[in-house]
Amino acid sequence: VIDESTGRLRPITRWQGGIHQAVEAKEGVSIKQETQPTAQITFQVFFKFYDKLAGMTGTAAPAAAEFYELYALKVVQVPTNRPSARVDLPARLYFDSG
């Protein structure tokens, strides 16, 4: 199984509802019995088990209210070391005539 958001392999993850076994049968590999989860927990509840939380991301500012509401964490924006050298140009579209 490949993670949709990262594109990385997730070797432990299996599809449920017999889908994984159907793919195993189609691909001609040994079919493993479906497993049932014994417990589930959301990330929000899992993170609350820890006394201290910290992290770094380039996308937290738009979700600052959610971080505060869920975890009572403030989001701090750290300025870049140097001004951005990126030049934003207008979009260019290429059409296929075929």
C-alpha positions in Angstrom: 0.0 0.0 0.0 1.3 3.5 -0.9 0.4 6.5 1.3 -1.7 8.9 -0.6 -0.3 12.0 0.9 3.5 11.1 1.0 3.8 8.6 -1.9 5.8 6.3 0.4 5.3 2.6 0.9 3.4 1.5 4.0 4.3 -2.2 4.3 2.3 -2.7 7.5 -0.9 -1.2 6.2 -3.5 -3.5 4.6 -6.8 -2.6 2.9 -9.9 -3.8 4.7 -13.1 -5.5 3.6 -11.4 -8.3 1.6 -9.9 -5.8 -0.9 -6.3 -6.6 0.1 -7.0 -10.4 -0.2 -8.6 -9.8 -3.7 -5.5 -7.9 -4.8 -3.2 -10.7 -3.4 -5.3 -13.3 -5.3 -5.1 -11.3 -8.5 -1.3 -10.8 -8.2 -0.8 -14.6 -7.5 0.8 -14.1 -4.1 0.0 -15.9 -0.9 -3.3 -14.7 0.6 -3.0 -13.5 4.3 -6.0 -13.5 6.6 -7.7 -10.2 7.2 -6.8 -8.6 10.6 -9.2 -6.6 12.7 -8.1 -3.5 14.7 -8.4 -4.0 18.4 -8.4 -0.3 19.2 -8.4 3.1 17.4 -7.3 6.5 18.5 -7.2 9.8 16.7 -4.0 11.8 16.5 -5.6 14.6 18.6 -6.3 12.2 21.5 -2.9 10.5 21.1 -1.0 13.7 21.3 -2.8 14.7 24.5 -1.1 11.8 26.3 2.2 13.9 26.2 3.0 16.7 28.6 5.0 18.6 26.0 4.4 19.0 22.3 6.6 20.8 19.7 7.1 20.7 16.0 8.1 22.6 13.0 6.3 23.0 9.7 5.9 25.4 6.9 2.1 25.1 6.9 1.0 25.6 10.5 0.1 29.3 10.3 -3.3 28.8 8.5 -4.2 26.2 11.1 -3.1 28.2 14.1 -6.6 28.4 15.6 -7.0 24.6 15.3 -3.7 24.0 17.1 -4.7 26.3 19.9 -8.2 24.8 20.2 -7.1 21.2 20.2 -3.7 21.3 22.0 -3.6 24.8 23.6 -0.5 25.4 21.5 0.5 28.8 20.0 1.9 28.9 16.5 4.9 31.1 16.1 6.2 32.2 12.7 9.9 32.3 12.4 11.1 34.7 9.8 13.4 33.5 7.0 17.1 34.2 7.4 17.2 35.9 4.0 14.6 37.5 1.8 13.0 35.2 -0.7 14.8 35.0 -4.0 11.8 33.5 -5.8 10.3 35.5 -8.7 6.6 34.8 -9.2 5.9 34.8 -12.9 2.4 34.6 -14.6 1.2 31.1 -15.3 1.9 29.7 -18.8 -0.5 27.3 -20.4 0.5 24.7 -23.1 -2.2 23.1 -25.1 -2.0 19.9 -27.0 -3.3 20.3 -30.5 -3.7 16.5 -31.0 
